[in-house]
Amino acid sequence: MARVLRSVNRVVRPIVKAGLGSPLPVGLGAVVLGATGRVSGEPREVPLLGLRVGDRVFVSTVRERSQWLRNVEANPRTAVWYCGRRHETAARVQRGPLNVVTLEPVGGDSRD
């Protein structure tokens, strides 16, 4: 299953980063979360469904062992792509039945 998801992510990720399916200033849409791998130290990117409220983006998972969630917990310095742009963010994780990550802007935006 993990191999299938990686294959799908390889196709979906560049489309979402280009801005297709991005959320409006308030609403749901596709985003790409960028984080640093906690073991490898390598950049990791995963397409997710996010709720955007202005400059904040909320993403979530019910999976406790989600690798992207563990990476964000280990290093909250993140980025999120929507509307074809990369936005530098700081992540705040709230664990529970629904694990919610709040991505807050930090500094200026940069292009990918």
DSSP file (Angstrom, degrees, kcal/mol; ACC not computed):
  #  RESIDUE AA STRUCTURE BP1 BP2  ACC     N-H-->O    O-->H-N    N-H-->O    O-->H-N    TCO  KAPPA ALPHA  PHI   PSI    X-CA   Y-CA   Z-CA
    1    1 A M     >        0   0    0      0, 0.0     4,-2.4     0, 0.0     5,-0.2   0.000 360.0 360.0 360.0 -41.7    0.0    0.0    0.0
    2    2 A A  H  >  +     0   0    0      1,-0.2     4,-2.3     2,-0.2     5,-0.2   0.881 360.0  52.3 -60.9 -37.5    2.8    2.4    0.8
    3    3 A R  H  > S+     0   0    0      2,-0.2     4,-1.9     1,-0.2    -1,-0.2   0.887 108.7  50.0 -66.4 -38.7    4.3    1.9   -2.6
    4    4 A V  H  > S+     0   0    0      2,-0.2     4,-2.4     1,-0.2    -2,-0.2   0.929 110.9  49.2 -64.4 -45.5    1.0    2.6   -4.3
    5    5 A L  H  X S+     0   0    0     -4,-2.4     4,-2.8     1,-0.2    -2,-0.2   0.893 109.1  52.4 -62.6 -39.8    0.6    5.9   -2.3
    6    6 A R  H  X S+     0   0    0     -4,-2.3     4,-1.9     2,-0.2    -1,-0.2   0.905 110.0  49.3 -61.7 -40.5    4.2    6.9   -3.2
    7    7 A S  H  X S+     0   0    0     -4,-1.9     4,-1.1     2,-0.2    -2,-0.2   0.917 112.6  46.3 -65.0 -43.7    3.4    6.4   -6.9
    8    8 A V  H >X S+     0   0    0     -4,-2.4     4,-2.7     1,-0.2     3,-0.6   0.922 110.8  53.4 -63.7 -44.1    0.2    8.4   -6.6
    9    9 A N  H 3X S+     0   0    0     -4,-2.8     4,-2.9     1,-0.2    -1,-0.2   0.865 102.2  58.7 -60.0 -37.4    2.0   11.2   -4.7
   10   10 A R  H 3< S+     0   0    0     -4,-1.9    -1,-0.2     1,-0.2    -2,-0.2   0.844 113.8  38.4 -61.6 -33.3    4.7   11.4   -7.4
   11   11 A V  H <X S+     0   0    0     -4,-1.1     4,-0.7    -3,-0.6    -2,-0.2   0.895 121.4  42.2 -81.9 -44.2    1.9   12.2  -10.0
   12   12 A V  H  X S+     0   0    0     -4,-2.7     4,-2.4     1,-0.2     3,-0.4   0.871 100.5  70.2 -73.8 -39.4   -0.2   14.4   -7.8
   13   13 A R  H  X S+     0   0    0     -4,-2.9     4,-2.7     1,-0.2     5,-0.2   0.886  99.9  44.0 -52.1 -52.4    2.5   16.5   -6.0
   14   14 A P  H  > S+     0   0    0      0, 0.0     4,-1.4     0, 0.0    -1,-0.2   0.847 113.5  52.6 -66.1 -30.1    3.6   18.6   -9.0
   15   15 A I  H  <>S+     0   0    0     -4,-0.7     5,-1.7    -3,-0.4     4,-0.4   0.927 112.9  43.4 -67.7 -44.7    0.0   19.2  -10.1
   16   16 A V  H ><5S+     0   0    0     -4,-2.4     3,-1.5     1,-0.2    68,-0.5   0.905 111.0  54.8 -67.9 -41.9   -0.9   20.5   -6.6
   17   17 A K  H 3<5S+     0   0    0     -4,-2.7    -1,-0.2     1,-0.3    -2,-0.2   0.828 102.3  58.8 -61.4 -30.5    2.3   22.5   -6.3
   18   18 A A  T 3<5S-     0   0    0     -4,-1.4    -1,-0.3    -5,-0.2    -2,-0.2   0.640 126.7-101.7 -73.3 -13.8    1.4   24.2   -9.6
   19   19 A G  T X 5S+     0   0    0     -3,-1.5     3,-1.7    -4,-0.4     2,-0.3   0.356  70.3 146.3 113.6  -5.3   -1.8   25.4   -7.9
   20   20 A L  T 3 <S+     0   0    0     -5,-1.7    -1,-0.3     1,-0.3    -2,-0.1  -0.497  78.8   7.4 -68.2 125.8   -4.5   23.0   -9.3
   21   21 A G  T 3  S+     0   0    0     -2,-0.3     9,-3.1     1,-0.2    -1,-0.3   0.571  90.1 161.8  82.4  10.0   -7.1   22.4   -6.6
   22   22 A S    <   -     0   0    0     -3,-1.7    -1,-0.2     7,-0.2     9,-0.1  -0.264  42.4-105.6 -63.4 148.9   -5.7   25.0   -4.2
   23   23 A P        -     0   0    0      0, 0.0     6,-0.2     0, 0.0    -1,-0.1  -0.428  29.2-118.5 -73.1 149.4   -8.0   26.2   -1.4
   24   24 A L        -     0   0    0      4,-0.4     3,-0.3     2,-0.1    28,-0.2  -0.190  49.7 -80.8 -69.4 175.7   -9.6   29.7   -1.6
   25   25 A P  S    S+     0   0    0      0, 0.0    29,-3.3     0, 0.0     2,-0.4   0.803 130.1  24.8 -54.5 -28.0   -8.7   32.2    1.2
   26   26 A V  E    S+A   53   0A   0     27,-0.2     2,-0.3     2,-0.1    27,-0.2  -0.908 111.4  55.9-135.8 110.4  -11.3   30.3    3.3
   27   27 A G  E    S-A   52   0A   0     25,-2.1    25,-3.0    -2,-0.4     2,-0.2  -0.908  78.8 -62.6 157.0 176.0  -12.0   26.8    2.3
   28   28 A L  E     +A   51   0A   0     -2,-0.3    -4,-0.4    23,-0.2     2,-0.3  -0.608  57.0 131.1 -90.6 149.4  -10.7   23.2    1.6
   29   29 A G  E     -A   50   0A   0     21,-2.0    21,-3.4    -2,-0.2     2,-0.3  -0.980  54.8 -65.3-177.5 179.2   -8.3   22.3   -1.2
   30   30 A A  E     +A   49   0A   0     -9,-3.1     2,-0.3    -2,-0.3    19,-0.2  -0.649  49.3 167.6 -85.7 135.7   -5.2   20.5   -2.1
   31   31 A V  E     -A   48   0A   0     17,-2.8    17,-2.9    -2,-0.3     2,-0.5  -0.900  30.4-129.8-135.4 164.6   -1.8   21.6   -0.7
   32   32 A V  E     -AB  47  81A   0     49,-1.4    49,-2.4    -2,-0.3     2,-0.5  -0.990  19.1-150.8-118.8 126.0    1.7   20.1   -0.5
   33   33 A L  E     -AB  46  80A   0     13,-2.8    13,-2.1    -2,-0.5     2,-0.5  -0.828   7.9-159.4 -95.7 128.4    3.4   20.0    2.9
   34   34 A G  E     +AB  45  79A   0     45,-3.3    45,-1.8    -2,-0.5     2,-0.3  -0.931  22.9 153.6-109.0 130.6    7.1   20.2    2.9
   35   35 A A  E     -A   44   0A   0      9,-2.7     9,-3.5    -2,-0.5     2,-0.5  -0.916  43.8-102.2-145.3 168.9    9.1   18.9    5.9
   36   36 A T  E     -A   43   0A   0     39,-0.4     2,-0.1    41,-0.3    39,-0.1  -0.843  40.7-110.9 -98.0 131.9   12.5   17.5    6.8
   37   37 A G     >  -     0   0    0      5,-3.4     4,-1.7    -2,-0.5    31,-0.1  -0.414  20.9-142.5 -60.9 129.7   12.8   13.8    7.3
   38   38 A R  T  4 S+     0   0    0      2,-0.2    -1,-0.2     1,-0.2    -2,-0.0   0.771  97.0  27.9 -70.1 -26.2   13.5   13.2   11.0
   39   39 A V  T  4 S+     0   0    0      3,-0.1    -1,-0.2     0, 0.0    -2,-0.1   0.844 130.3  35.2 -98.5 -48.6   15.9   10.3   10.3
   40   40 A S  T  4 S-     0   0    0      2,-0.1    -2,-0.2     1,-0.1    -4,-0.0   0.789  86.9-140.2 -80.0 -28.8   17.3   11.1    6.8
   41   41 A G     <  +     0   0    0     -4,-1.7    -3,-0.1     1,-0.3    -1,-0.1   0.505  59.6 132.8  76.1   3.4   17.4   14.9    7.1
   42   42 A E        -     0   0    0      1,-0.1    -5,-3.4    -6,-0.1    -1,-0.3  -0.543  67.3 -96.7 -85.7 151.2   16.2   14.9    3.5
   43   43 A P  E     -A   36   0A   0      0, 0.0     2,-0.4     0, 0.0    -7,-0.2  -0.461  42.1-166.0 -67.0 138.6   13.4   17.2    2.3
   44   44 A R  E     -A   35   0A   0     -9,-3.5    -9,-2.7    -2,-0.2     2,-0.4  -0.966   6.4-169.2-126.4 142.7   10.0   15.4    2.1
   45   45 A E  E     +A   34   0A   0     -2,-0.4   -11,-0.2   -11,-0.2   -32,-0.1  -0.998   5.2 178.8-135.0 137.0    6.8   16.5    0.4
   46   46 A V  E     -A   33   0A   0    -13,-2.1   -13,-2.8    -2,-0.4     2,-0.3  -0.993  26.1-129.1-139.6 129.9    3.4   15.1    0.7
   47   47 A P  E     +A   32   0A   0      0, 0.0     2,-0.3     0, 0.0   -15,-0.3  -0.612  39.1 168.0 -76.2 136.8    0.1   16.2   -1.0
   48   48 A L  E     -A   31   0A   0    -17,-2.9   -17,-2.8    -2,-0.3     2,-0.5  -0.923  41.5-105.3-141.4 163.3   -2.7   16.6    1.5
   49   49 A L  E     -A   30   0A   0     -2,-0.3    11,-0.5   -19,-0.2     2,-0.3  -0.845  48.2-174.0 -88.8 128.3   -6.2   18.1    1.8
   50   50 A G  E     -A   29   0A   0    -21,-3.4   -21,-2.0    -2,-0.5     2,-0.6  -0.902  28.0-135.1-128.1 154.6   -6.0   21.3    3.8
   51   51 A L  E     -AC  28  58A   0      7,-2.7     7,-2.8    -2,-0.3     2,-0.5  -0.944  25.6-157.8-104.9 119.3   -8.3   23.9    5.2
   52   52 A R  E     +AC  27  57A   0    -25,-3.0   -25,-2.1    -2,-0.6     2,-0.4  -0.856  17.3 176.8-102.5 132.1   -7.1   27.4    4.5
   53   53 A V  E >   -AC  26  56A   0      3,-2.6     3,-1.8    -2,-0.5     2,-0.4  -0.856  68.6 -60.3-130.4  95.0   -8.2   30.3    6.7
   54   54 A G  T 3  S-     0   0    0    -29,-3.3    -1,-0.0    -2,-0.4     0, 0.0  -0.544 121.0 -13.2  66.5-121.7   -6.3   33.4    5.4
   55   55 A D  T 3  S+     0   0    0     -2,-0.4     2,-0.3    -3,-0.1    -1,-0.3   0.520 121.5  89.0 -89.4  -7.1   -2.6   32.7    5.8
   56   56 A R  E <   -C   53   0A   0     -3,-1.8    -3,-2.6    48,-0.1     2,-0.4  -0.686  57.0-164.5 -93.4 145.6   -3.1   29.6    8.0
   57   57 A V  E     -CD  52 103A   0     46,-1.8    46,-3.1    -2,-0.3     2,-0.5  -0.997   3.0-158.5-128.7 135.7   -3.5   26.1    6.7
   58   58 A F  E     +CD  51 102A   0     -7,-2.8    -7,-2.7    -2,-0.4     2,-0.3  -0.955  13.8 174.6-114.5 128.6   -4.8   23.2    8.8
   59   59 A V  E     - D   0 101A   0     42,-2.3    42,-3.3    -2,-0.5     2,-0.3  -0.908   7.7-178.9-126.7 158.2   -4.0   19.6    7.8
   60   60 A S  E     - D   0 100A   0    -11,-0.5     2,-0.3    -2,-0.3    40,-0.2  -0.964  16.0-170.9-153.0 167.0   -4.9   16.4    9.7
   61   61 A T  E     - D   0  99A   0     38,-1.9    38,-2.5    -2,-0.3    -2,-0.0  -0.970  23.1-148.6-156.4 149.6   -4.8   12.7    9.9
   62   62 A V  S    S+     0   0    0     -2,-0.3     2,-0.6    36,-0.2    38,-0.1   0.544  75.4 101.8 -92.4 -10.7   -6.3   10.0   12.1
   63   63 A R    >   -     0   0    0      1,-0.2     3,-1.0    36,-0.1     6,-0.1  -0.643  57.2-163.7 -78.7 116.6   -3.2    7.8   11.6
   64   64 A E  T 3  S+     0   0    0     -2,-0.6    -1,-0.2     1,-0.2    34,-0.0   0.790  88.1  47.2 -68.9 -28.3   -1.0    8.1   14.7
   65   65 A R  T 3  S+     0   0    0      4,-0.1    -1,-0.2     5,-0.0     2,-0.1   0.151  75.1 146.1-103.8  19.1    2.1    6.7   12.9
   66   66 A S    <>  -     0   0    0     -3,-1.0     4,-2.1     1,-0.1     5,-0.2  -0.355  46.5-141.5 -57.3 128.9    1.9    8.9    9.8
   67   67 A Q  H  > S+     0   0    0      1,-0.2     4,-2.4     2,-0.2     5,-0.2   0.887  99.5  52.5 -64.7 -39.9    5.5    9.6    8.7
   68   68 A W  H  > S+     0   0    0      1,-0.2     4,-2.1     2,-0.2    -1,-0.2   0.889 109.7  50.4 -64.5 -36.1    4.7   13.2    7.6
   69   69 A L  H  > S+     0   0    0      2,-0.2     4,-2.1     1,-0.2    -2,-0.2   0.920 110.8  48.1 -66.1 -44.0    3.2   13.9   11.1
   70   70 A R  H  X S+     0   0    0     -4,-2.1     4,-1.9     1,-0.2    -2,-0.2   0.883 110.9  52.0 -63.6 -38.5    6.2   12.4   12.9
   71   71 A N  H  X S+     0   0    0     -4,-2.4     4,-1.8     2,-0.2   -35,-0.2   0.914 109.6  48.6 -63.8 -42.7    8.5   14.5   10.7
   72   72 A V  H  < S+     0   0    0     -4,-2.1    -2,-0.2     1,-0.2    -1,-0.2   0.876 109.9  52.1 -66.4 -38.0    6.6   17.7   11.5
   73   73 A E  H  < S+     0   0    0     -4,-2.1    -1,-0.2     1,-0.2    -2,-0.2   0.890 110.5  48.6 -64.2 -38.2    6.8   16.9   15.2
   74   74 A A  H  < S+     0   0    0     -4,-1.9    -2,-0.2     1,-0.3    -1,-0.2   0.835 131.8  13.5 -72.0 -32.7   10.5   16.4   15.0
   75   75 A N     <  -     0   0    0     -4,-1.8   -39,-0.4    -5,-0.1    -1,-0.3  -0.810  62.8-169.6-147.0 100.5   11.1   19.7   13.1
   76   76 A P        +     0   0    0      0, 0.0    15,-2.6     0, 0.0     2,-0.9   0.513  58.3 107.9 -73.5  -2.8    8.2   22.2   13.0
   77   77 A R  E     + E   0  90A   0     13,-0.2   -41,-0.3    11,-0.0    13,-0.2  -0.672  53.4 148.3 -76.1 110.3   10.0   24.3   10.3
   78   78 A T  E     - E   0  89A   0     11,-2.5    11,-2.8    -2,-0.9     2,-0.3  -0.653  39.4-139.6-133.5-178.4    7.9   23.5    7.3
   79   79 A A  E     -BE  34  88A   0    -45,-1.8   -45,-3.3     9,-0.3     2,-0.4  -0.976   9.0-157.9-144.8 154.8    6.5   24.9    4.0
   80   80 A V  E     -BE  33  87A   0      7,-2.3     7,-2.2    -2,-0.3     2,-0.5  -0.999   7.9-148.1-137.1 136.1    3.2   24.6    2.3
   81   81 A W  E     +BE  32  86A   0    -49,-2.4   -49,-1.4    -2,-0.4     2,-0.3  -0.889  31.8 142.8-104.1 129.8    2.4   25.0   -1.4
   82   82 A Y  E >   + E   0  85A   0      3,-1.9     3,-1.8    -2,-0.5   -51,-0.1  -0.957  62.9  21.8-156.0 156.2   -0.9   26.4   -2.5
   83   83 A C  T 3  S-     0   0    0     -2,-0.3   -64,-0.1     1,-0.3   -66,-0.1   0.806 130.6 -63.6  54.8  31.9   -2.0   28.7   -5.4
   84   84 A G  T 3  S+     0   0    0    -68,-0.5     2,-0.3     1,-0.2    -1,-0.3   0.615 114.6 104.5  73.8  12.9    1.3   27.8   -7.1
   85   85 A R  E <   -E   82   0A   0     -3,-1.8    -3,-1.9    26,-0.1     2,-0.5  -0.928  67.5-126.3-129.7 152.3    3.5   29.4   -4.4
   86   86 A R  E     -EF  81 110A   0     24,-0.9    24,-1.4    -2,-0.3     2,-0.5  -0.823  23.9-165.0 -95.3 132.1    5.6   28.1   -1.6
   87   87 A H  E     -E   80   0A   0     -7,-2.2    -7,-2.3    -2,-0.5     2,-0.2  -0.976  17.9-131.4-121.6 120.8    4.9   29.6    1.9
   88   88 A E  E     +E   79   0A   0     -2,-0.5    18,-1.8    20,-0.4     2,-0.3  -0.514  39.1 175.2 -69.0 134.1    7.3   29.2    4.7
   89   89 A T  E     -EG  78 105A   0    -11,-2.8   -11,-2.5    16,-0.3     2,-0.4  -0.916  34.4-136.8-139.5 163.2    5.5   28.0    7.8
   90   90 A A  E     -EG  77 104A   0     14,-2.5    14,-2.6    -2,-0.3     2,-0.3  -0.990  30.6-138.9-118.0 132.1    5.9   26.8   11.4
   91   91 A A  E     - G   0 103A   0    -15,-2.6     2,-0.5    -2,-0.4    12,-0.2  -0.711  14.6-167.7 -98.1 141.0    3.9   23.8   12.4
   92   92 A R  E     - G   0 102A   0     10,-2.1    10,-2.7    -2,-0.3     2,-0.4  -0.989  14.8-153.0-124.9 121.0    2.0   23.2   15.6
   93   93 A V  E     - G   0 101A   0     -2,-0.5     2,-0.5     8,-0.2     8,-0.2  -0.790  10.5-169.9-100.0 132.7    0.8   19.6   16.2
   94   94 A Q  E     - G   0 100A   0      6,-2.8     6,-2.3    -2,-0.4     2,-0.2  -0.961  15.8-152.7-119.7 110.4   -2.2   18.8   18.3
   95   95 A R        +     0   0    0     -2,-0.5     4,-0.1     4,-0.2     3,-0.0  -0.574  40.7 105.6 -83.6 145.2   -2.5   15.0   19.0
   96   96 A G  S    S-     0   0    0     -2,-0.2     3,-0.2     1,-0.1    -2,-0.0  -0.950  89.2 -46.6 175.3-164.1   -5.8   13.4   19.6
   97   97 A P  S    S+     0   0    0      0, 0.0     2,-0.5     0, 0.0    -1,-0.1   0.868 140.7  35.4 -56.9 -34.6   -8.4   11.1   17.8
   98   98 A L  S    S-     0   0    0     -3,-0.0     2,-0.6     2,-0.0   -36,-0.2  -0.971  90.0-144.6-117.8 112.3   -7.9   13.6   14.9
   99   99 A N  E     -D   61   0A   0    -38,-2.5   -38,-1.9    -2,-0.5     2,-0.4  -0.676  21.0-165.9 -79.7 119.0   -4.3   14.8   14.7
  100  100 A V  E     -DG  60  94A   0     -6,-2.3    -6,-2.8    -2,-0.6     2,-0.5  -0.907  10.3-164.0-114.2 132.7   -4.4   18.4   13.6
  101  101 A V  E     -DG  59  93A   0    -42,-3.3   -42,-2.3    -2,-0.4     2,-0.5  -0.971   6.6-156.1-116.1 123.6   -1.4   20.4   12.3
  102  102 A T  E     -DG  58  92A   0    -10,-2.7   -10,-2.1    -2,-0.5     2,-0.7  -0.882   5.4-157.6 -98.6 125.1   -1.6   24.1   12.1
  103  103 A L  E     -DG  57  91A   0    -46,-3.1   -46,-1.8    -2,-0.5   -12,-0.2  -0.908  12.9-171.6-106.6 110.0    0.7   25.7    9.6
  104  104 A E  E     - G   0  90A   0    -14,-2.6   -14,-2.5    -2,-0.7   -48,-0.1  -0.816  26.9-107.3-104.8 140.2    1.4   29.4   10.4
  105  105 A P  E     - G   0  89A   0      0, 0.0     2,-0.4     0, 0.0   -16,-0.3  -0.323  29.9-168.4 -65.5 145.6    3.3   31.7    8.2
  106  106 A V        -     0   0    0    -18,-1.8   -18,-0.2     2,-0.1    -2,-0.0  -0.967  52.8 -38.4-133.4 118.6    6.8   32.8    9.1
  107  107 A G  S    S-     0   0    0     -2,-0.4    -1,-0.1   -20,-0.1     2,-0.1  -0.181 102.0 -17.5  67.0-159.0    8.5   35.6    7.2
  108  108 A G        -     0   0    0      1,-0.1   -20,-0.4    -3,-0.1     2,-0.2  -0.332  67.4-108.5 -81.3 160.5    8.2   36.2    3.5
  109  109 A D        -     0   0    0    -22,-0.1     2,-0.3    -2,-0.1   -22,-0.2  -0.519  31.3-160.2 -82.0 154.4    7.0   33.8    0.9
  110  110 A S  B     -F   86   0A   0    -24,-1.4   -24,-0.9    -2,-0.2     2,-0.2  -0.977  17.3-116.0-134.6 152.5    9.4   32.3   -1.6
  111  111 A R              0   0    0     -2,-0.3   -26,-0.1   -26,-0.2   -27,-0.0  -0.567 360.0 360.0 -84.9 149.2    9.0   30.6   -4.9
  112  112 A D              0   0    0    -28,-0.2    -1,-0.1    -2,-0.2   -27,-0.1   0.426 360.0 360.0 -88.0 360.0    9.9   27.0   -5.5
